[in-house]
Amino acid sequence: MNATSVTTDPAAPATRPGFWQRRFVQPVLNQLTQGVTPDRIAATLAVGTVCSLLPFLGFTTLLNLGVGLALRMNQPILQALNQLLGPLQLALILGYVRAGEWLWGHAGGGFTVGDMIRQFGELSLLEFLQQFGWAGIHAFTAWAITSPVLAVMIYFTFRPLLRRAAARLSA
């Protein structure tokens, strides 16, 4: 019996797969057994990651849906990525704003994500856009510039891994 086979010994303790295994790894492997190519899954992971990191709260679900429909990508993978990457998206907003300020040559403002979230509920839409509009432009600029690089890195990282997994599953 090799190391990758599953034991059927009734005396062996049942192990429950971890969160990432259940929510991400297994659904992706299931797609490989249903005829989706490894290259297509790698592209879905790359596009889904980039769309999920858009630095605007509340827009990533629709962005993933629209891009996924337009490119005929796997919606469950896209939406799972979107949910899993939510905390990273939140953490990257400030980084995108600062990178955008640097790209635009603007001095760092007093922007904080917490302040933006709090003000969103307190200000009218026009007041909110007046106060945080440049931060949004800065963040979007940095995201738009870094996204293609990130997508290529993810695609070329996951493609060989998924090809090996597909070869093992078909053997």
Secondary structure, DSSP 8 states (H G I E B T S, - for coil): --TTS----TTS------HHIIIIIHHHHHHHHTT--HHHHHHHHHHHHHHHT-SSTT-HHHHHHHHHHHHT--HHHHHHHHHHTHHHHHHHHHHHHHHHHHHHT-------HHHHHHHHHHS-HHHHHHHHHHHHHHHHHHHHHHHHHHHHHHHHHHHHHHHHHHHHHH-
